[in-house]
Amino acid sequence: MHAPRLQVWASHGSTLADELARVGHAVTVDAPVAEAANNDLLLIDGNDPSHTPALITALEPHVRHGQMVLHTLLGEGVQLLDPLEVHGAVVMAAHHIFDDIWVTAAADELGDATVSLLISEIGGSPIPVHDAQRPVLMAAQRLRALEYEVRLDAYKLLRGEIPGIEVKADEFLYGAERPYLYPQSPEAIETMRSAIADPEARELYEGLERRAGRRR
């Protein structure tokens, strides 16, 4: 038995928006906020969490009772969606970690069941997490993203010794899928640094953040 076909409003293009469209849901990306009311599921996506509170505020007048709202920010739990939950929305969170692994959260049992169904439908493995786990998860994903800094230094070494390697630059630098390396606030950097218990791993993280900062 298949899940019902949903009308989905997505704030940005994303892995989840693409996957929901792939399995048959009608996904509209970057539509005006006022059109959100005409959809079953509102997908609040994007790499920069600083823009999300304003978007939630803009959505408040358009949310109806029973409407589903899901955000994909790893660093935030479902409490971020409290302004929409008070209007009767079913609020959820899901973030893609790697391969088929997604971490999820919801405000109640209905939300838990719904987000698990959505992620399972796209071929993902939903894993519920608590807010206390998020700093460690953020640190792990940030380290994966910062791997690019190491690859870039390695590439520069090779480029100086192997003529013509530039044609393979993208393959060498990017390889398999990796988290997007977007700038972090000082507060977020400190949260992730503090979440890394291993002193050597913490030192590595600090060095990579400094390297990324100097490049920017």
TORKOL-4160 file (C-alpha; in steps of 0.2 Angstrom, whole numbers, padded with zeros to 4 digits, m for minus):
216
<pt num="1" X="0000" Y="0000" Z="0000"/>
<pt num="2" X="0007" Y="0017" Z="m0005"/>
<pt num="3" X="0007" Y="0033" Z="0005"/>
<pt num="4" X="m0005" Y="0046" Z="m0002"/>
<pt num="5" X="0002" Y="0058" Z="m0015"/>
<pt num="6" X="0006" Y="0074" Z="m0006"/>
<pt num="7" X="0006" Y="0092" Z="m0012"/>
<pt num="8" X="0023" Y="0099" Z="m0005"/>
<pt num="9" X="0029" Y="0117" Z="m0003"/>
<pt num="10" X="0048" Y="0117" Z="m0002"/>
<pt num="11" X="0057" Y="0133" Z="0003"/>
<pt num="12" X="0073" Y="0128" Z="m0007"/>
<pt num="13" X="0078" Y="0114" Z="m0018"/>
<pt num="14" X="0086" Y="0100" Z="m0008"/>
<pt num="15" X="0089" Y="0081" Z="m0007"/>
<pt num="16" X="0073" Y="0078" Z="0002"/>
<pt num="17" X="0063" Y="0089" Z="m0010"/>
<pt num="18" X="0071" Y="0079" Z="m0025"/>
<pt num="19" X="0067" Y="0062" Z="m0017"/>
<pt num="20" X="0049" Y="0066" Z="m0012"/>
<pt num="21" X="0047" Y="0071" Z="m0031"/>
<pt num="22" X="0055" Y="0055" Z="m0036"/>
<pt num="23" X="0043" Y="0044" Z="m0027"/>
<pt num="24" X="0028" Y="0053" Z="m0034"/>
<pt num="25" X="0023" Y="0068" Z="m0023"/>
<pt num="26" X="0020" Y="0085" Z="m0031"/>
<pt num="27" X="0034" Y="0096" Z="m0025"/>
<pt num="28" X="0034" Y="0115" Z="m0028"/>
<pt num="29" X="0051" Y="0124" Z="m0025"/>
<pt num="30" X="0053" Y="0142" Z="m0021"/>
<pt num="31" X="0035" Y="0147" Z="m0022"/>
<pt num="32" X="0028" Y="0162" Z="m0013"/>
<pt num="33" X="0025" Y="0159" Z="0006"/>
<pt num="34" X="0006" Y="0163" Z="0003"/>
<pt num="35" X="0005" Y="0148" Z="m0007"/>
<pt num="36" X="0010" Y="0137" Z="0007"/>
<pt num="37" X="m0008" Y="0135" Z="0014"/>
<pt num="38" X="m0013" Y="0125" Z="m0002"/>
<pt num="39" X="m0001" Y="0111" Z="0002"/>
<pt num="40" X="m0001" Y="0096" Z="0013"/>
<pt num="41" X="0017" Y="0096" Z="0018"/>
<pt num="42" X="0028" Y="0112" Z="0021"/>
<pt num="43" X="0047" Y="0108" Z="0019"/>
<pt num="44" X="0058" Y="0121" Z="0027"/>
<pt num="45" X="0075" Y="0118" Z="0020"/>
<pt num="46" X="0092" Y="0126" Z="0017"/>
<pt num="47" X="0109" Y="0126" Z="0023"/>
<pt num="48" X="0109" Y="0143" Z="0032"/>
<pt num="49" X="0100" Y="0142" Z="0049"/>
<pt num="50" X="0100" Y="0161" Z="0051"/>
<pt num="51" X="0086" Y="0163" Z="0038"/>
<pt num="52" X="0074" Y="0150" Z="0046"/>
<pt num="53" X="0066" Y="0160" Z="0060"/>
<pt num="54" X="0061" Y="0174" Z="0048"/>
<pt num="55" X="0053" Y="0161" Z="0036"/>
<pt num="56" X="0044" Y="0152" Z="0050"/>
<pt num="57" X="0037" Y="0169" Z="0055"/>
<pt num="58" X="0031" Y="0172" Z="0037"/>
<pt num="59" X="0023" Y="0155" Z="0037"/>
<pt num="60" X="0013" Y="0158" Z="0053"/>
<pt num="61" X="m0003" Y="0166" Z="0044"/>
<pt num="62" X="m0003" Y="0152" Z="0031"/>
<pt num="63" X="m0002" Y="0137" Z="0042"/>
<pt num="64" X="m0018" Y="0127" Z="0045"/>
<pt num="65" X="m0023" Y="0113" Z="0058"/>
<pt num="66" X="m0017" Y="0096" Z="0053"/>
<pt num="67" X="m0004" Y="0103" Z="0040"/>
<pt num="68" X="0013" Y="0094" Z="0041"/>
<pt num="69" X="0028" Y="0105" Z="0043"/>
<pt num="70" X="0046" Y="0097" Z="0042"/>
<pt num="71" X="0063" Y="0106" Z="0043"/>
<pt num="72" X="0080" Y="0099" Z="0039"/>
<pt num="73" X="0092" Y="0108" Z="0050"/>
<pt num="74" X="0103" Y="0097" Z="0059"/>
<pt num="75" X="0107" Y="0109" Z="0073"/>
<pt num="76" X="0089" Y="0112" Z="0078"/>
<pt num="77" X="0075" Y="0101" Z="0085"/>
<pt num="78" X="0057" Y="0102" Z="0082"/>
<pt num="79" X="0055" Y="0116" Z="0095"/>
<pt num="80" X="0060" Y="0128" Z="0081"/>
<pt num="81" X="0043" Y="0125" Z="0074"/>
<pt num="82" X="0033" Y="0129" Z="0090"/>
<pt num="83" X="0026" Y="0145" Z="0082"/>
<pt num="84" X="0018" Y="0133" Z="0069"/>
<pt num="85" X="0013" Y="0119" Z="0080"/>
<pt num="86" X="0002" Y="0131" Z="0091"/>
<pt num="87" X="m0008" Y="0133" Z="0075"/>
<pt num="88" X="m0011" Y="0114" Z="0074"/>
<pt num="89" X="0003" Y="0109" Z="0063"/>
<pt num="90" X="0011" Y="0092" Z="0064"/>
<pt num="91" X="0029" Y="0097" Z="0066"/>
<pt num="92" X="0044" Y="0086" Z="0062"/>
<pt num="93" X="0063" Y="0087" Z="0058"/>
<pt num="94" X="0074" Y="0076" Z="0047"/>
<pt num="95" X="0092" Y="0077" Z="0041"/>
<pt num="96" X="0102" Y="0067" Z="0029"/>
<pt num="97" X="0118" Y="0061" Z="0037"/>
<pt num="98" X="0125" Y="0049" Z="0023"/>
<pt num="99" X="0120" Y="0035" Z="0012"/>
<pt num="100" X="0102" Y="0030" Z="0017"/>
<pt num="101" X="0104" Y="0037" Z="0035"/>
<pt num="102" X="0092" Y="0051" Z="0041"/>
<pt num="103" X="0090" Y="0057" Z="0059"/>
<pt num="104" X="0073" Y="0062" Z="0063"/>
<pt num="105" X="0063" Y="0070" Z="0077"/>
<pt num="106" X="0044" Y="0075" Z="0080"/>
<pt num="107" X="0034" Y="0083" Z="0093"/>
<pt num="108" X="0022" Y="0068" Z="0096"/>
<pt num="109" X="0018" Y="0051" Z="0090"/>
<pt num="110" X="0008" Y="0056" Z="0075"/>
<pt num="111" X="0024" Y="0066" Z="0069"/>
<pt num="112" X="0035" Y="0051" Z="0073"/>
<pt num="113" X="0025" Y="0040" Z="0063"/>
<pt num="114" X="0023" Y="0052" Z="0048"/>
<pt num="115" X="0042" Y="0057" Z="0047"/>
<pt num="116" X="0047" Y="0038" Z="0048"/>
<pt num="117" X="0034" Y="0035" Z="0034"/>
<pt num="118" X="0041" Y="0049" Z="0023"/>
<pt num="119" X="0059" Y="0044" Z="0025"/>
<pt num="120" X="0056" Y="0026" Z="0023"/>
<pt num="121" X="0046" Y="0029" Z="0007"/>
<pt num="122" X="0061" Y="0038" Z="m0001"/>
<pt num="123" X="0072" Y="0023" Z="0003"/>
<pt num="124" X="0080" Y="0030" Z="0019"/>
<pt num="125" X="0082" Y="0023" Z="0036"/>
<pt num="126" X="0075" Y="0035" Z="0049"/>
<pt num="127" X="0084" Y="0036" Z="0066"/>
<pt num="128" X="0075" Y="0046" Z="0080"/>
<pt num="129" X="0087" Y="0057" Z="0089"/>
<pt num="130" X="0086" Y="0069" Z="0104"/>
<pt num="131" X="0092" Y="0087" Z="0105"/>
<pt num="132" X="0106" Y="0082" Z="0116"/>
<pt num="133" X="0114" Y="0072" Z="0102"/>
<pt num="134" X="0113" Y="0086" Z="0089"/>
<pt num="135" X="0130" Y="0094" Z="0094"/>
<pt num="136" X="0140" Y="0078" Z="0091"/>
<pt num="137" X="0130" Y="0075" Z="0075"/>
<pt num="138" X="0134" Y="0092" Z="0069"/>
<pt num="139" X="0153" Y="0090" Z="0074"/>
<pt num="140" X="0154" Y="0074" Z="0064"/>
<pt num="141" X="0146" Y="0081" Z="0048"/>
<pt num="142" X="0156" Y="0097" Z="0049"/>
<pt num="143" X="0172" Y="0086" Z="0050"/>
<pt num="144" X="0166" Y="0077" Z="0035"/>
<pt num="145" X="0163" Y="0094" Z="0026"/>
<pt num="146" X="0180" Y="0100" Z="0031"/>
<pt num="147" X="0188" Y="0085" Z="0023"/>
<pt num="148" X="0188" Y="0096" Z="0008"/>
<pt num="149" X="0202" Y="0107" Z="0015"/>
<pt num="150" X="0213" Y="0092" Z="0016"/>
<pt num="151" X="0209" Y="0087" Z="m0001"/>
<pt num="152" X="0213" Y="0104" Z="m0008"/>
<pt num="153" X="0230" Y="0105" Z="0000"/>
<pt num="154" X="0233" Y="0087" Z="m0007"/>
<pt num="155" X="0228" Y="0093" Z="m0024"/>
<pt num="156" X="0239" Y="0108" Z="m0024"/>
<pt num="157" X="0254" Y="0096" Z="m0020"/>
<pt num="158" X="0249" Y="0085" Z="m0034"/>
<pt num="159" X="0246" Y="0099" Z="m0046"/>
<pt num="160" X="0264" Y="0105" Z="m0044"/>
<pt num="161" X="0271" Y="0087" Z="m0049"/>
<pt num="162" X="0259" Y="0080" Z="m0062"/>
<pt num="163" X="0256" Y="0089" Z="m0078"/>
<pt num="164" X="0238" Y="0090" Z="m0084"/>
<pt num="165" X="0230" Y="0084" Z="m0067"/>
<pt num="166" X="0218" Y="0099" Z="m0068"/>
<pt num="167" X="0206" Y="0089" Z="m0079"/>
<pt num="168" X="0204" Y="0077" Z="m0065"/>
<pt num="169" X="0202" Y="0091" Z="m0052"/>
<pt num="170" X="0183" Y="0089" Z="m0048"/>
<pt num="171" X="0184" Y="0070" Z="m0046"/>
<pt num="172" X="0199" Y="0072" Z="m0034"/>
<pt num="173" X="0192" Y="0087" Z="m0024"/>
<pt num="174" X="0174" Y="0081" Z="m0022"/>
<pt num="175" X="0173" Y="0063" Z="m0025"/>
<pt num="176" X="0158" Y="0055" Z="m0016"/>
<pt num="177" X="0144" Y="0066" Z="m0009"/>
<pt num="178" X="0149" Y="0076" Z="0006"/>
<pt num="179" X="0140" Y="0089" Z="0017"/>
<pt num="180" X="0140" Y="0107" Z="0010"/>
<pt num="181" X="0154" Y="0117" Z="0018"/>
<pt num="182" X="0145" Y="0134" Z="0022"/>
<pt num="183" X="0152" Y="0147" Z="0035"/>
<pt num="184" X="0147" Y="0144" Z="0053"/>
<pt num="185" X="0144" Y="0156" Z="0067"/>
<pt num="186" X="0157" Y="0157" Z="0081"/>
<pt num="187" X="0143" Y="0150" Z="0093"/>
<pt num="188" X="0140" Y="0135" Z="0081"/>
<pt num="189" X="0159" Y="0132" Z="0080"/>
<pt num="190" X="0161" Y="0132" Z="0099"/>
<pt num="191" X="0146" Y="0120" Z="0101"/>
<pt num="192" X="0154" Y="0108" Z="0089"/>
<pt num="193" X="0171" Y="0110" Z="0096"/>
<pt num="194" X="0165" Y="0106" Z="0114"/>
<pt num="195" X="0155" Y="0091" Z="0108"/>
<pt num="196" X="0171" Y="0082" Z="0102"/>
<pt num="197" X="0177" Y="0072" Z="0117"/>
<pt num="198" X="0193" Y="0066" Z="0109"/>
<pt num="199" X="0206" Y="0079" Z="0112"/>
<pt num="200" X="0216" Y="0074" Z="0096"/>
<pt num="201" X="0200" Y="0074" Z="0085"/>
<pt num="202" X="0196" Y="0091" Z="0093"/>
<pt num="203" X="0213" Y="0098" Z="0089"/>
<pt num="204" X="0211" Y="0092" Z="0071"/>
<pt num="205" X="0194" Y="0100" Z="0070"/>
<pt num="206" X="0201" Y="0117" Z="0076"/>
<pt num="207" X="0215" Y="0116" Z="0064"/>
<pt num="208" X="0203" Y="0113" Z="0049"/>
<pt num="209" X="0191" Y="0127" Z="0054"/>
<pt num="210" X="0206" Y="0139" Z="0055"/>
<pt num="211" X="0212" Y="0133" Z="0038"/>
<pt num="212" X="0194" Y="0135" Z="0030"/>
<pt num="213" X="0193" Y="0152" Z="0038"/>
<pt num="214" X="0209" Y="0158" Z="0031"/>
<pt num="215" X="0204" Y="0153" Z="0014"/>
<pt num="216" X="0188" Y="0162" Z="0015"/>
